[in-house]
Amino acid sequence: MTPIRERYHNEHGLIAQCCRCHMVRRPEDPTTWDEVPAFLSDPPDELTHGLCPTCFHEAYPELAARYDAWAATRIAPALVLP
């Protein structure tokens, strides 16, 4: 396994990638998403897909507004939707 792939594996051995923009979430900081061009040309088998916060807000603005309002009432700041 290449070092770049090892960097993005979470505790379950999966790599979270946005299905819209193809950014990859950092396991050590779930609020940070990186562009990894190597994954576009040679995608790993262990990819799992979701939406990064930017794409979530662009694709589902009404739902994102409701989520943001809900998250603002929580004691701990919300990171991202699963």
C-alpha positions in Angstrom: 0.0 0.0 0.0 1.3 3.4 -0.9 1.9 6.1 1.8 -0.7 8.4 0.3 -3.4 5.6 0.7 -2.3 4.8 4.2 -2.7 8.5 5.2 -6.4 8.5 4.4 -7.5 5.2 5.9 -9.9 5.6 8.8 -10.1 3.3 11.8 -12.2 0.9 9.8 -9.7 0.7 6.9 -11.9 2.8 4.6 -11.2 6.0 2.7 -14.1 8.5 2.7 -14.5 10.3 -0.7 -17.1 12.9 -1.7 -19.1 11.4 -4.5 -19.6 14.9 -6.0 -16.2 16.6 -6.0 -14.0 13.5 -5.2 -12.3 15.2 -2.3 -11.0 12.8 0.4 -11.6 13.3 4.1 -8.6 13.2 6.5 -9.2 10.7 9.3 -7.3 12.6 11.9 -9.4 15.8 11.2 -12.8 15.0 9.8 -13.5 18.7 9.0 -10.7 18.7 6.4 -11.0 17.4 2.9 -8.1 17.1 0.5 -7.9 16.8 -3.3 -6.0 13.6 -4.1 -5.5 13.4 -7.9 -3.9 9.9 -7.7 -7.2 8.5 -6.4 -9.0 9.7 -9.6 -6.7 7.9 -12.0 -6.2 4.8 -9.7 -9.1 4.6 -7.2 -8.4 2.4 -4.1 -10.7 -0.6 -3.5 -11.5 0.6 0.0 -13.3 3.8 -1.0 -16.6 4.7 0.7 -18.7 7.6 -0.6 -20.5 10.5 1.1 -20.7 14.3 0.6 -18.2 16.8 1.8 -19.7 19.8 3.7 -19.3 22.1 0.7 -21.1 19.7 -1.7 -23.8 19.0 0.9 -24.6 22.7 1.2 -24.6 23.1 -2.6 -26.7 20.0 -3.4 -29.1 20.2 -0.5 -29.4 23.9 0.7 -32.7 23.5 2.6 -31.5 20.4 4.5 -28.1 22.0 5.1 -29.8 25.0 6.7 -31.9 22.8 8.9 -28.8 20.8 9.9 -26.8 24.0 10.6 -29.6 25.3 12.8 -29.7 22.0 14.7 -25.9 21.8 15.1 -25.8 25.4 16.5 -27.9 24.2 19.4 -25.5 21.3 20.3 -22.9 21.7 23.1 -20.0 20.4 21.0 -19.6 21.8 17.4 -20.9 19.4 14.7 -18.2 18.1 12.4 -20.0 16.7 9.3 -22.9 14.6 8.5 -22.1 10.9 8.2 
